[in-house]
Amino acid sequence: MAREPVGTVNQLYHALDSEFWTRPERAAWRRRMAPNFPMPASSTSVRDLIPGAPKEAAAWAEIEGLSSVITPVASYIIKHRLYGFGTRRKAVTAIRMPKEKRTGRKPVRRR
């Protein structure tokens, strides 16, 4: 699966150093790379939509933001009630703020 900044097969071919990789080697990498389809939704926005998602996995395909979740994955999420599914409230994403922002005080360094 491609990752930024190389998002397409063509970008991969041109990103490989031509002084190190031969043309046939770069072409081989291009043939072996799985097609990459850009996904507009971030994983966080998908997780935020899951608590209020429909109980039928196939219906997720019709919802903007959840349409990128394939039916077998949606079924697994529903079955195991992952990401707050069925609670109708926003899923909790654990993001730890720096101590300074939580308390308003700078952390004390201990020796």
C-alpha positions as a printed Julia matrix, in Angstrom:
111×3 Matrix{Float64}:
   0.0    0.0     0.0
   1.38   3.35   -0.96
   2.04   6.05    1.62
   2.65   9.78    1.21
   4.48  11.29   -0.58
   4.32   8.34   -3.01
   0.62   7.82   -3.68
   0.56   6.25   -7.12
   2.43   3.6    -9.06
   3.88   6.24  -11.37
   5.1    8.32   -8.41
   6.81   5.23   -6.98
   8.62   4.59  -10.25
   9.98   8.13  -10.35
  10.76   8.23   -6.61
  13.14   5.27   -6.83
  16.72   6.51   -7.27
  17.68   5.84  -10.9
  21.35   5.8    -9.97
  20.75   2.9    -7.58
  17.82   1.01   -9.14
  18.01  -0.22  -12.71
  15.13   0.49  -15.1
  13.97  -3.19  -15.01
  14.06  -3.18  -11.17
  11.99   0.01  -11.0
   9.54  -1.47  -13.52
   9.31  -4.63  -11.38
   8.43  -2.53   -8.32
   5.77  -0.76  -10.35
   4.21  -4.09  -11.45
   4.14  -5.43   -7.87
   2.6   -2.39   -6.21
  -1.05  -2.73   -5.28
  -3.35  -0.09   -6.74
  -3.85   2.78   -4.36
  -7.15   4.58   -4.12
  -7.1    7.83   -2.15
  -9.52   7.85    0.76
 -11.01  11.23    1.63
 -11.93  10.32    5.21
  -9.45  10.06    8.04
  -9.56   7.15   10.48
 -10.55   9.54   13.25
 -13.58  10.84   11.34
 -14.62   7.25   10.54
 -14.36   6.26   14.22
 -16.44   9.3    15.16
 -19.26   8.13   12.85
 -19.32   4.5    14.02
 -21.3    4.96   17.29
 -24.39   6.13   15.39
 -23.92   3.88   12.35
 -26.72   1.59   11.08
 -26.92  -1.97   12.44
 -26.74  -3.4     8.93
 -23.16  -3.5     7.68
 -24.19  -3.18    4.03
 -25.9    0.14    4.8
 -22.54   1.68    5.74
 -21.68   1.84    2.04
 -24.39   4.49    1.59
 -23.11   6.8     4.32
 -20.56   9.45    3.5
 -17.52   8.87    5.67
 -18.34   5.2     6.32
 -18.43   4.08    2.7
 -14.69   3.34    2.82
 -15.26   0.64    5.48
 -15.77  -2.63    3.62
 -18.75  -4.78    4.63
 -16.77  -7.61    6.33
 -14.95  -5.05    8.5
 -18.2   -3.25    9.3
 -19.76  -6.61   10.27
 -16.86  -7.33   12.63
 -17.16  -3.88   14.22
 -20.9   -4.4    14.72
 -20.53  -7.94   16.08
 -17.86  -6.96   18.62
 -19.3   -3.49   19.32
 -16.0   -1.78   18.6
 -15.36   1.98   18.53
 -18.5    2.68   20.58
 -20.83   1.1    18.02
 -24.46   1.3    19.12
 -23.92   3.91   21.82
 -25.0    6.84   19.64
 -22.36   8.97   21.28
 -19.02  10.04   19.95
 -16.28   7.45   20.26
 -13.54   8.31   22.68
 -10.18   8.88   21.06
  -7.36   8.75   23.58
  -5.2   11.77   22.96
  -2.99  12.71   25.85
  -2.33  16.42   26.17
   1.0   17.61   27.52
   0.92  18.08   31.31
   1.5   21.81   30.91
  -1.77  22.19   28.97
  -3.76  19.96   31.37
  -2.7   21.71   34.58
  -1.56  25.11   33.38
   1.81  24.53   35.11
   5.12  23.55   33.67
   6.26  20.06   34.66
   8.92  19.88   37.37
  12.01  17.98   36.36
  13.26  15.66   39.02
  16.82  14.55   39.27
